[in-house]
Amino acid sequence: MKYFGTGLSEKHKELGTIIRKANRLDDAKRLFSELHGALHLSEVSGREENELDRLTGDLEDPEYAVMVTSKDETIAWALWHIARLEDLTMNLLVSGGEQVWNREWARRLGTAVADTGNAMSDDQIMALSKALRPAELLQYRSAVGRRTRQIVEGLTADDMKREVRKEDLKRIREEGGVTAQEESVWLLDYWEKKDVAGLLLMPPTRDPMLHLNDCCKWKQQIRSKKKFYRS
């Protein structure tokens, strides 16, 4: 069921058809900017209030750490997960620079965890969700989003077809972006098969569409149900 982002899937499909066409580079960048802006707080794009503003605007801190059913994660985990995916892939794999995440952000958010959370158990998800400071989590994700927009603006048509470099994938492992667990380390194999365009079509766009839809669903359930799997 659709809870978030009506029309975004169609824009994403359109982006996929033009992103590698040199003569459509400017169009692709504009469409990416529009799509990406809808998946971040409006402060990132400078546009009018959007669905994510409304999702998070009245969320109370305890609601970020509710696991509605045994099949679900939490809103805090989902926001963390998509922020880390975007930070690692855009900054280390696309730009070859430094990720936004650093010791200062770790201090502000209240966690030393640095990976994407793919391999976490329910206990680990709950521990992370309760440790994270929601206001700082939102600010971290916004910082990641702003950096992504700067990176994409500077890309060329040749960049879009550039393959991921093994040395950049190695940095993700060395900087704790993935763990040695199978449920986490597979990401490196997956990203290795992508070019820059392929990366732009997943961590900063497609993945958030899916996870933010879950977050909107969970928010409704948190406010309508009396019992939860974990909280």
N, C-alpha and C positions, 0 to 999 in steps of 0.2 A: 504493500500500500504506500502511496505517495504522501509524505508528510512535509517534504521540503523540496524546494527548487523546481517548481513546475516550469517546464520549457528549457531547463538547463541541459537535459540529455540531448535534445535536438541541436542546441548550440555546440555541444561537445562533438557530436557527429559531424557537424559542418566543419569545425576546427580540424578534425582528423582528415578531412578531404583536401584541405588547402595548406596545411602547415608545412609540407615539404616542397611546395611549389614556389620557386624563386620569384615568380612574377606576382605572387599573392602574399609576399612576406608582410607588408604593411597591414593587409587585411587580417592576416593570421594574428598579428600582434594585437590589433584592436579587438578582435574577437576573444583572444586569450585574456586581455585586460578586463573585458566585460564579464566573462565567465568567472575569472579568478576573483574579481571584485565582489561578486555575489556570494562567494564562499568564505569571505573574510568580513570582519566588522567593517562598517562603512568608513571608519577612520582610516583604513588602509588605502582605500581608493578615493576618498574625499567625496563620495557620492551620497545620495539621500539614504535615509534609514532603510535597512534591508531585513531579510528574514533572520539572519544571525544576530543582529541587534535585538530583535524581538525575542529570539530564543533565549538569549543570555541576560537580557535586560532586567528581568524580574526573578531570575533563578536565585534561590538562596543557597548558601555554601553547602549545607548538608545534602541538597538535591544532586550535587555533582558526584556524590559518592554512593549512589543507590544502584544496586544491581537488581533490576526488576525480576528477572527469572534466571534460572541456571544457564540459559543459553545466551544471556546478554553480558555486555560489559557495562561500564558506567560512562556518564557524560564526561567526567574528568579524564578517564582513560582515552576516550575517543578523541577529544581535543588534543591531548598529549600526543597520541599516536599520529594523527595527521600533521601536527606541527613538526614532529621529529622527522617524519618521512620527507616532508617538503624541505626542511632545513638541510638534511643530509644530502638529498639528491640534487637540489638546486645549487647549493654552495660548494659541495665537494665534487660532484660529478659533472655538473653543467659549467660552472664558472671556474672550478679548480682553485677556489679561494678558501676562506675560513668559514666554518659554520657560525651561525648566530649564537648557538649554545656555548656557554663557557662557565667558568666557576662562579661568576657573579650572578648569572641567571640561575644556576643551581642553588645558590644561597637564597635568592629572592623567591624561587618557587618552593623551596623546602625539601629538595630531594637530590640525592647523588646519582640517581638512575639516569642513564644517558641513552639507552637503546630505545627502539620503537615500541617495545612492549608486546611484540608478536607472540613471544613464547611464554608469557606470564600465566601463572595459575590464577584461579579465582582469589586465593589469599593474597597473592602479589598484586593483583589488580586493585583489590580493596585497600591494601596498604599504601600503594601509590596514590590512589584516589583521595584517601584521607590525609595524606601528607601534603599534596599539592595545594597551593594557595590559589583559589580560582581567579582572583583579580590579576595576579601575576601571570598565571597561565594564559589568560586572554591577552595580556600585554606581550608575552613572549611570542605567541602565535602571530600577533599583529606585526611584531618586529620581523619575523620570518617572512610574512607576506610582503612587507615593504621591500625587503631585500630581493625577493623573487621578482618583483615588478621592475626593479632596477636592472637585474640581470637580463631579463627577457627583452627589455627595451634595447639593450646593446647587442643582441644576437644578430648575426648575418644569415643569409640564405645558406651559405656553406656550413655554418654552425649547426643548423637544424639537422643536417645529415651526418654530423660528426658522431663517431661511435664512442662509447664509454671507455675510458682508459683503465687498464688493470691497476696502475699505481694509485688512481683515485679510489677505486674499490677497496684497495688495501688500506687506505686511510680510514675508511668507514669502520673497518674491523679494528684498527689500531686505536681509534678515538672512541670506541665503545658504542658505536651506532647500532651494531648487531652483536648478539651473543653467539657462543659456539653451539647453541642448541639448534637442532634441525629446523624447528619451527621459526627460527630467526635467521639463520645463516643462508637459507634458500634465497633470501632477498638479493644477495650479492650475485647469485647465478642468474636471477631474473633480470636485474638491472644491467648485467653484462651484455645481455642480448639486445639492449635498447640503444637507439641513437638519441640525440638531444630532443628531437621532436617527440619520440616515444616517451621520454621521461616527462615532458611537458603535458602529455596527454594522460598521465596517471597521478603521481603524488600530489601535484598542486591543483588538480582539477577533478578527475574521475573519483579518486579515493575520497576526497572530502564530500562529494555529492552523496555517496553511499553512507558515510558515517554520520554526517549531519542529519540525514533523513532518520537514522536510528535515534539520534539525540532528541529530535522533535517528537518522535514516537514515545521515547522513554519519559520525556517531560509530561506528556499527556497522561501516561500510565501512572507516574509518580503522584500526580495530583488527583487521580481518580480511584486508585487502588488503596486498600488498607494494609495489605501484607506484601512483603517483598522477599526475594531470595536472600539478599544480603544488604545491610545498610549500617 
